[in-house]
Amino acid sequence: LHDWLMRNEIFLPDRLTPYPPQDHPLQKAISGEATTEVEMFLRDAATGEEIWLSATGRPLIVDKKCEGGVMVFSDVTSRKLMEKQIAEISEREQLRMGHDLHDGVCQQLVSTAFAANLLRERLQEKDMPEARTAEQIVDLLNNAISDSRSLARGLYPVKLDLDGLGSALEELAENTRNISGICCRFQCEQPVLIHDSVAGTNLYRIAQEAVNNAVKHSNAKNISIELDAVEEEVMLTVSDDGMGFSPSKINGNQVKGMGLHIMRYRARLIGASLEIRPGHNGGTTVICSFLNSNKVDNSHEPTQPL
């Protein structure tokens, strides 16, 4: 097993961390532990070819004794590429809907609010009692404009420029403070450039879900969002000082209704690793590590709507 691992570069789903030999499904199978559909990233040391594998391992039982292990590997590279293409289509559609909402519905509401305000002023000049009703209509329209703009931004929060993720996370922290009253801060020592718009959007969604979980379920007083990069590795960390969770429940998928499955799916979609663990001083910490390409890939960026 050691020689096989040495001949091939095998990584965790983040494509950065070498797969620990003791955690390899084959090693676990030899030790008597079964594993099912464990994803790993494989790079051929000689050719540089990269593939995604799904590994399932079972102990080889002979006369009630474990005499080795049996492994089944499935090449899931095509599936991973298809999942990303589907995500790209979804993001393009969300971008189109966001633009249509902002440039269509919002502008119509603004025009209607302007007309309603003129009506209110004329009714007030004539000292008519209907002026109060017109004022209420103006207030309702302004609220609808604000909600529609927020919804439009939510449909595609990460701008298409490279440093859009940092701006979106800073806005997420500000909105969280204003709406929930919880102290939410964003920290980023230096600009982090994300070259993949789909990855940037999914990283934002993971942070958004983690923050929402902390607001709704943790009774936290402070939430921290951190974005950092070391060479090609981008690390997103969301931590709170709330009540926290039992690690066994999180790892065993016993925490329900909190979007943990969605965060894990989004991480897998972009080839990132996701870790949820107790904080050093209580609370919960969500860490997502992502391999950021050095090259800008514009082949799948969302197109501007017609």
C-alpha positions, 0 to 999 in steps of 0.5 A: 500500500505504501509503495502504491501511494508513493507512485501516485499523488493522492489528495483529499478532495481539497486537491492540496492535502496528501491523503493520510495513508492511515486513512486510506480506504484500503488501509482501513479495509485491511484493518477491518473497517468498511468505507463507502464512496470515499472521494479522492483526487489522484494525480499521476506522478509521471504524466500529470494526468488528474482524475477523481476517484470514488473508493469503496473498501471492505475487509476480506473475511476468511473464517471470521478473520480479516485476511486483507481488504478488497477495494472498488474504485470508480472514475467519477471525473466525468460526473464531477465535470458534469456537476460543475457544468450544471452549476455554471448553467444555474449560476448563469440563470441566476445572474440573468434573473438578478439582472432582470429583477434589478433592471426590470421590476426594480425600475418599474417600482422606482417609477411607480414610487416617484409617481405616488410621491408626486400624488402625495405632494399634490394631495397635501397641497390641497390639504386632502385626507387622502394624502395620508394614504398616498404617503403609506403607498410611497412607504410600501413601494420604497420597502418593496424596492429595498427588498427587490434590490436585496433579492437581486443581489442575493441571486448573484452576490459575487461580482465577476471581477477577481476580488468580488468574493471579499467584497461580497463577504464584507457586505454579508457581515454588514447585513448580518450586523444590521439585521440580526444585531449580532457583531459580525466581522469580516477579516482579510489581510490581503486581497484574495483573487478567485479565478473561477466565478463558480467557485467564488459563488459557492464559497460565498454560499458556504459562508452565507449558510454558516453565518445563517446557522450561527444567527439562527441556532447558536445564540452567538454574540460574535461571528467572524468571517475570515478569508485567507490565501497561502500560495494556491490554497484559499481558506474560508473560515466562519466561527462563532462563540455560540453554544456549539455542537457535538462533533459526533453529531456533526460527523454522523450527520445527526444535525438536521435542518441546518444546511450542513448537507448543502455546504458539503455538496457545494464544497464537493462541487468545487473540489474543496474540503469542508471541516466543521469543528468546535471552536477553541473557546466554544462555539462552532468553526467552519473551515473550507479549503479550496485550490485556486488556479493561477490561471484565469479561466473565462470559458464558463463565466456567466454571460451578460443577459441580453 
